[in-house]
Amino acid sequence: MNRTSMLSQLDENKTWDVLIIGGGATGLGTAVDAASRGLSTILIEAEDFAKGTSSRSTKLIHGGVRYLEQGNLKLVREALKERGWLLKNAPSVAHTLGFIIPSFSFMQKLYYGTGLKLYDFLSAKLSLGKPKFISRKTIEKISPAIDQKNLKGGIVYYDGQFDDARLAINLANTAVQYGAVLINYCEATALLKKKIKPTDKQEKVCGAIAYDYVNNKTFEIKSKTVINATGVFVDDILQMDNKDVADIVTPSQGIHLVVDKKFFPGDHALMIPKTDDKRILFAVPWHNKVVLGTTDTEIEDITDEPVPLKEEIDFVLNHANRYLKTNITLNDVCSMFAGLRPLVKTNGVTNTSMLSRDHIIIVSTSDLITITGGKWTTYRKMAEDAVNNAIFIAKFSYKHPVTKNLAIHSSAFDAINYDDAVEKIYSAGNIKKFVEEEMAVSIEDILARRTRLLFLDVRKALQAAPTVAKTMAAVLQKNEEWIQTEIDSFTDVAKNYLP
Ligand SMILES: Cc1cc2nc3c(=O)[nH]c(=O)nc-3n(C[C@H](O)[C@H](O)[C@H](O)COP(=O)(O)OP(=O)(O)OC[C@H]3O[C@@H](n4cnc5c(N)ncnc54)[C@H](O)[C@@H]3O)c2cc1C
């Protein structure tokens, strides 16, 4: 997957079957689905792949125990199927993980135990293992950081865990293997529209105007269908199509704090089943660190670099500390990050934690297809639904989707050991591969998404930045000024991850 070779396939005279706007989980999944069904596919992403919400998740592949409690069995069952397929198709970035729910009374144990039995039952043949009641002693053994005070034992159940941005890059590579063209740092600035027949009253979308930030070039992409997969930004594209349509997304912010593994040793995650705002909070081991989160805060500003709020940080620390023997403080936080959920507005629902996690597809009168909502876990199904709509609209000959059993590209970078020396991880050979095979354009792409150092340890990432910039400059034949600009802009972004 090479950016220069992608650009060389652009041809303003060509009409693509499918143009996808947005290179997060939804857009990349859609590119894989469309290309693997034989449709000529192009995707443009305004920034880097997964720069938005898709690199900022809790890293869980799950049916959503919370949605079970809300009675949304359909959503849970669908997500559990997706969980099973994703774990099989992307083993280099996704695996099964045991979760402990501590219980403080017999009734609590019974309640969660029954719920989790149903959760496992709904996964049918794709079960990851039956939930088990465990004693207080077993908890002490497998997860020694959990506070034993008043503890009456607990339950272990199984879900999936993954590296979100690595999966995104691997999906991009998979789409390219099937012939798709994907371009990052390339923004859709306007939609192309025309009347298909002179007698038509309504203009239909037939492509977009795109701006390539790397080469400072504008070009037209013509296509038979256009899919808007821009996450929390879908309203911008909907309003490019029709300036009078109302917003459909309510953005909700969730934050995570990353701490050293010593605060939560062991191979299991902790699931706190009821927070003060009646949600769930996790402590999840990830790349030899622990991710604590998340929150659900309705937010006004939609930006590509959301920042954790002080009350959110306090909320996560307070809840985690209630269940742990040690007291984690802000000084212990290695990195923090925030993401925005693209939740679909529902009449009468004002609390974002109660908004549905289902995805929706809207087909505008111009035939613009918009897909949003959903979860990382359900990206494959979302993609399938979006492409089915494209097939219907453009009357392409129908081909069955093949992604349930489609192996997703893997890479040696999926197994990076972040305890290795910075010089080893960011060797000239690796940086050449990030640039030439994974389309990294900036040092932030390398430090935040091709590798996850920014998310795991912001200070270590800041220390590594000059080495990465110098090595990348040598690969790209850039000068000292480029090196300094890269370091400065990375430092600016990294400030948001510093506790
Ligand atoms: C805090 C938090 C925790 C979560 N945890 C989980 C979890 O553990 N498991 C799970 O399954 N799900 C989780 N989710 C949900 C999941 O992360 C999202 O549903 C998913 O990442 C959304 O992907 P997306 O592609 O729709 O949006 P995004 O990832 O935001 O992608 C949209 C892309 O469109 C691009 N774009 C915008 N405008 C344009 C334009 N004009 N031209 C070109 N490109 C454009 C943006 O730059 C962006 O990269 C979580 C979400 C949050 C916020």
The ligand as an ORCA input file, in Angstrom:
! r2SCAN-3c Opt
* xyz 0 1
  C     -14.531      6.383     23.775
  C     -14.976      5.358     22.783
  C     -14.791      4.016     23.044
  C     -15.215      3.066     22.125
  N     -14.954      1.768     22.372
  C     -15.347      0.828     21.504
  C     -15.022     -0.521     21.731
  O     -14.328     -0.866     22.684
  N     -15.478     -1.422     20.844
  C     -16.225     -1.081     19.770
  O     -16.644     -1.973     19.047
  N     -16.512      0.201     19.496
  C     -16.075      1.172     20.319
  N     -16.325      2.476     20.064
  C     -17.047      2.839     18.841
  C     -16.118      2.878     17.613
  O     -14.847      3.378     17.941
  C     -16.767      3.753     16.532
  O     -18.074      3.305     16.306
  C     -16.006      3.693     15.204
  O     -14.622      3.895     15.396
  C     -16.548      4.736     14.256
  O     -15.846      4.631     13.051
  P     -16.198      5.557     11.827
  O     -15.378      5.094     10.680
  O     -17.665      5.620     11.619
  O     -15.738      7.020     12.275
  P     -14.256      7.626     12.340
  O     -13.272      6.677     12.869
  O     -14.338      8.937     13.042
  O     -13.875      7.878     10.807
  C     -14.428      8.922     10.054
  C     -13.320      9.502      9.203
  O     -13.871     10.402      8.234
  C     -12.880     11.375      7.966
  N     -13.502     12.527      7.304
  C     -14.324     13.466      7.850
  N     -14.666     14.380      6.924
  C     -14.070     14.017      5.755
  C     -14.043     14.570      4.439
  N     -14.715     15.699      4.138
  N     -13.302     13.945      3.490
  C     -12.610     12.794      3.774
  N     -12.612     12.247      5.017
  C     -13.324     12.841      5.990
  C     -12.317     11.686      9.344
  O     -11.034     12.280      9.261
  C     -12.313     10.307     10.010
  O     -11.045      9.684      9.936
  C     -15.875      3.462     20.943
  C     -16.052      4.818     20.675
  C     -15.575      5.769     21.572
  C     -15.719      7.215     21.277
*
